[in-house]
Amino acid sequence: MRIVAKDLTYTYNPKSPFATQALKGADLVIEEGEFFGIIGHTGSGKSTFVQHLNALIRLTGGSLTVGDYDLSDKKCKFLELRSKVGMVFQYPEYQLFAETVEKDVMFGLKNFCKGMSEEEKQKAVREAIETVDLDYEDVKDRSPFELSGGQKRRAAIAGVIVTKPEVLILDEPAAGLDPLGKQEIMQLLHSIHGGWCKTVIIVSHDMDEIAENCTRAAVFSEGKVVMEGAPAEIFRRSDELIALGLDIPVTAKCARILKERGIEIDTDFTCDDFISKVLALYARSGGVSKADTGAARAEKADAQGGAGDAQ
């Protein structure tokens, strides 16, 4: 489902003293199949934008199409749209409410897939729970509030993916998690993206998360999209990002320090690429890489072996 937004505008509390314009003509295209990142400081309009994508916020200005759905059309099948565009809010575990994990995950199917048989629903719920790496038999009859923090988040995500949406939107998916928890959640999202979910969109303040995971990204500021492109293209404009009050990845910070010392690294700002480029540069400048060290040790061992044979 290709997403095309043109001149999108939205005002909270219109015609009141508290009116706030959140979107001021946002233009953005997200292609089907992308793992897309949305960046922006608080109040930039990014959350308002993504809530338009499954009509949680109704269109009031501009145009927006999601696949074949024209959200400016009053006859648009919004319920059908929401079954295909799943939304996971920040700290989704706070949205758990049912008596058991199984009933909580089942809720989405009852809303969006009323034509499914009970057997089909049970199968879909089991698949969703297992997709997020939870043991179905272990958790299905437990209260979601008895689960650990990480398990709660997975259960909440299962409740969204149970309808197998074509587009999955997540607001700060790794917020509040430790490094291992963040890594596991991102691996889960890539697994889902590699399966039946064609497009994943994450809203994040974590620039390292964007650099490591996204194919493309957009930067929101004051209700508009001010940058878009591959993360490498965006993070090369670190001065502009900092001027907007945004952070940059650790790798971009290191690259800036090196540039100040006359050393430029051509990197995509992922950790693996940055480290390999630095090591390659070090080797070219006369340093010894791990490979060189290993080769030297082998040569030394061969030489010592040859000397022993000669004796």
C-alpha positions, 0 to 999 in steps of 0.5 A: 500500500503506497502512502501519498500525503499532499499539503496535509494540514490539521488544527487541534481545537479549531475556532477556539482560543486553544487552536494549535496547528499541528500540520502545516502542509506536510508532503510525503510519499512512503512506498510499499515495502519500506521500513520507514522512519519518522523523526521530529522533536515534540510538537513537530507534527509527526504523531499527528501525521501517522494518526491520519494514516488509519483515520484515527484523525480524520482528514480536514485539509490536503489529500491522503491516499493509503493504497486504494483508500482515499481518506478525503472520500466520505464513503471511504471504508474506514473500518476496512482501512484500519484492519490493514493499517495497524497502529501501536502507540508508545508504551502499548502495554498500557492499553492492555485491558482484557481478563486474559492475553488471549481475549486481549489479542482477540479484540481486534479480530472481533472488531475487524474480522466479523466474518471469521469463524471461531476456529479461524479466530483462535488460529489467528490469535495463536499465530499472533502470540507466537509471532511475538515470541510468546508461548501460547499455552503459557500465556493465553489464560493468564492476565496480561497484567501478570506478564513482565514488562517485555512480555506485555509489550509483545502481547500488545503488539500481538493484538495489533498484528493479529489482523495481519495489517499490510502497514504497521505503524509504531510510535517509539517501539523501543521506548523504555527498554534496555539495550537487549530489549530494544534489539529484540523488539527491532528484530521482531519488527524486521521478522514481521516486515520480512513476512506478511507485513509489507510496510513498517513505519516507526516514529522515533527519537532514537537516531541510532535506531533510525540509522540501524533499521530504516531504509528511508526516513523523514524529518518533521519540523513545525508541521512540515516535512523538512528532510527525507531520504535514506538515513545516510543522506539525512545524517550527513546533514547533522548541522541542520538536524542539530539546529532543529533541536534533534540528536544524531546517531553516535556514529555521526557524532564520531564522524563529526569529531574525526572531520574536525581533525581532518579525517572524513569517513564515508559511512552509512552511519550504521555501527558495523559500517562505521567501524569497518570504515574506521578500521580500513582507514587505520590499516591504510594509514599504517595501523595493524588490523585484526586480519593483519595481526592474525596473518603475522601470528601465522607467519611467525608460527610457520617460521618457528615451525620451520626453525624446529624442523631445521634443528 
